[in-house]
Amino acid sequence: MEFLKILLELFSNIKRRFKSVGRPHFQIDEDTELHLLEEQHAEELFALTDQNRQYLREWLPWLDNNVSLDDTEDFVRDSLEQFRNNNGFQLGIWFQGSLAGVIGYHKIDWVNRATSIGYWLGASFQGKGLMTRACRTLINYAFNDLRLNRVEIRCAVKNGKSRAIPLRLGFKEEGLIRQSEWLYDHFVDHVVYGMLKNEWQGPDK
Ligand SMILES: CC(C)(COP(=O)(O)OP(=O)(O)OC[C@H]1O[C@@H](n2cnc3c(N)ncnc32)[C@H](O)[C@@H]1OP(=O)(O)O)[C@@H](O)C(=O)NCCC(=O)NCCS
């Protein structure tokens, strides 16, 4: 029995490693797809970032370090390195053929089988449920394909639109991290939301 368990675990590890080699690509519905951000997307990604600079700057800390196409190319290269290292990945969200935003796993803690998700949308792509659906997809992938046990989403306390996403998906509010992030000229507190594999209701949640 013990031997069978070890064999099954070994098989699932091999399957997980094998899967990580394939480029992640998810068709969410006929208008919306997620796929790995690669070098050829850098120009479109920089344009989206630049058009949304002021709006994104309210909640994301990296806008002042991303001021040229070169910076976005560096981001894409780093993301691909992250993917090659089996440490998560960054996906573009395409809506009706246009790049609408980014979602990804910050990193994967394989020892504790946990990850956290980060995301942003261009302002004009808000209000359609795109990010809630993209998160649902990455949560399903984390639990079902990567065999993780815990997914976390952290949001600034006053970022109501971001907080609404884990709440909509049934995450538990687990606590508050004081002065968790430096945003250009001030600290913000973060709320931690968590979802465990045994709480997740599956693909149609
Ligand atoms: C956080 C952010 C991604 C939220 O965007 P969003 O559009 O509110 O989120 P969703 O794409 O999930 O859409 C939800 C909205 O679409 C509506 N909606 C329409 N169809 C929907 C559907 N099928 N499913 C869910 N929501 C739907 C919801 O009612 C909600 O609208 P409301 O806020 O008026 O109630 C966006 O505001 C953003 O990128 N902000 C700047 C960066 C940022 O804060 N990143 C997060 C850091 S932690």
The ligand as an SDF file (V2000), in Angstrom:
LIG
                    3D

 48 50  0  0  0  0  0  0  0  0999 V2000
   -8.0390   44.9790   -9.7960 C   0  0  0  0  0  0  0  0  0  0  0  0
   -8.6660   44.9600  -11.1930 C   0  0  0  0  0  0  0  0  0  0  0  0
   -8.0310   43.8450  -12.0320 C   0  0  0  0  0  0  0  0  0  0  0  0
  -10.1690   44.7030  -11.0350 C   0  0  0  0  0  0  0  0  0  0  0  0
  -10.7970   44.8220  -12.2960 O   0  0  0  0  0  0  0  0  0  0  0  0
  -12.3700   44.4980  -12.4360 P   0  0  0  0  0  0  0  0  0  0  0  0
  -12.7450   44.7750  -13.8260 O   0  0  0  0  0  0  0  0  0  0  0  0
  -13.1100   45.1590  -11.3330 O   0  0  0  0  0  0  0  0  0  0  0  0
  -12.4240   42.9290  -12.1680 O   0  0  0  0  0  0  0  0  0  0  0  0
  -13.1190   41.8390  -13.1000 P   0  0  0  0  0  0  0  0  0  0  0  0
  -12.4900   41.8110  -14.4390 O   0  0  0  0  0  0  0  0  0  0  0  0
  -13.1350   40.5820  -12.3340 O   0  0  0  0  0  0  0  0  0  0  0  0
  -14.5920   42.3970  -13.3040 O   0  0  0  0  0  0  0  0  0  0  0  0
  -15.4760   42.5360  -12.2100 C   0  0  0  0  0  0  0  0  0  0  0  0
  -16.5060   43.5630  -12.5910 C   0  0  0  0  0  0  0  0  0  0  0  0
  -17.1650   43.1320  -13.7850 O   0  0  0  0  0  0  0  0  0  0  0  0
  -18.5470   42.8320  -13.4910 C   0  0  0  0  0  0  0  0  0  0  0  0
  -18.8470   41.6110  -14.2220 N   0  0  0  0  0  0  0  0  0  0  0  0
  -19.4660   41.5590  -15.4180 C   0  0  0  0  0  0  0  0  0  0  0  0
  -19.5480   40.2950  -15.8480 N   0  0  0  0  0  0  0  0  0  0  0  0
  -18.9680   39.5270  -14.8950 C   0  0  0  0  0  0  0  0  0  0  0  0
  -18.7540   38.1390  -14.7650 C   0  0  0  0  0  0  0  0  0  0  0  0
  -19.1400   37.2660  -15.7170 N   0  0  0  0  0  0  0  0  0  0  0  0
  -18.0920   37.6700  -13.6760 N   0  0  0  0  0  0  0  0  0  0  0  0
  -17.6940   38.5180  -12.7200 C   0  0  0  0  0  0  0  0  0  0  0  0
  -17.8710   39.8530  -12.7810 N   0  0  0  0  0  0  0  0  0  0  0  0
  -18.5220   40.3590  -13.8680 C   0  0  0  0  0  0  0  0  0  0  0  0
  -18.6100   42.7300  -11.9850 C   0  0  0  0  0  0  0  0  0  0  0  0
  -19.8960   43.0820  -11.5000 O   0  0  0  0  0  0  0  0  0  0  0  0
  -17.5860   43.7700  -11.5730 C   0  0  0  0  0  0  0  0  0  0  0  0
  -18.0670   45.0660  -11.7980 O   0  0  0  0  0  0  0  0  0  0  0  0
  -18.2970   46.0980  -10.5530 P   0  0  0  0  0  0  0  0  0  0  0  0
  -16.9350   46.4030   -9.9800 O   0  0  0  0  0  0  0  0  0  0  0  0
  -18.9350   47.2600  -11.2170 O   0  0  0  0  0  0  0  0  0  0  0  0
  -19.1580   45.3320   -9.5970 O   0  0  0  0  0  0  0  0  0  0  0  0
   -8.4560   46.3390  -11.8970 C   0  0  0  0  0  0  0  0  0  0  0  0
   -9.1960   47.3290  -11.2090 O   0  0  0  0  0  0  0  0  0  0  0  0
   -6.9850   46.7570  -11.9380 C   0  0  0  0  0  0  0  0  0  0  0  0
   -6.2170   46.2150  -12.7290 O   0  0  0  0  0  0  0  0  0  0  0  0
   -6.6010   47.7390  -11.0970 N   0  0  0  0  0  0  0  0  0  0  0  0
   -5.2630   48.3010  -11.0910 C   0  0  0  0  0  0  0  0  0  0  0  0
   -4.1710   47.3000  -10.7120 C   0  0  0  0  0  0  0  0  0  0  0  0
   -4.4790   46.5700   -9.4290 C   0  0  0  0  0  0  0  0  0  0  0  0
   -5.0700   47.1160   -8.5010 O   0  0  0  0  0  0  0  0  0  0  0  0
   -4.0610   45.2940   -9.3800 N   0  0  0  0  0  0  0  0  0  0  0  0
   -4.2860   44.4500   -8.2150 C   0  0  0  0  0  0  0  0  0  0  0  0
   -3.2330   44.6450   -7.2060 C   0  0  0  0  0  0  0  0  0  0  0  0
   -3.5420   43.5970   -5.8000 S   0  0  0  0  0  0  0  0  0  0  0  0
  1  2  1  0
  2  3  1  0
  2  4  1  0
  2 36  1  0
  4  5  1  0
  5  6  1  0
  6  7  2  0
  6  8  1  0
  6  9  1  0
  9 10  1  0
 10 11  2  0
 10 12  1  0
 10 13  1  0
 13 14  1  0
 14 15  1  0
 15 16  1  0
 15 30  1  0
 16 17  1  0
 17 18  1  0
 17 28  1  0
 18 19  1  0
 18 27  1  0
 19 20  2  0
 20 21  1  0
 21 22  1  0
 21 27  2  0
 22 23  1  0
 22 24  2  0
 24 25  1  0
 25 26  2  0
 26 27  1  0
 28 29  1  0
 28 30  1  0
 30 31  1  0
 31 32  1  0
 32 33  2  0
 32 34  1  0
 32 35  1  0
 36 37  1  0
 36 38  1  0
 38 39  2  0
 38 40  1  0
 40 41  1  0
 41 42  1  0
 42 43  1  0
 43 44  2  0
 43 45  1  0
 45 46  1  0
 46 47  1  0
 47 48  1  0
M  END
$$$$
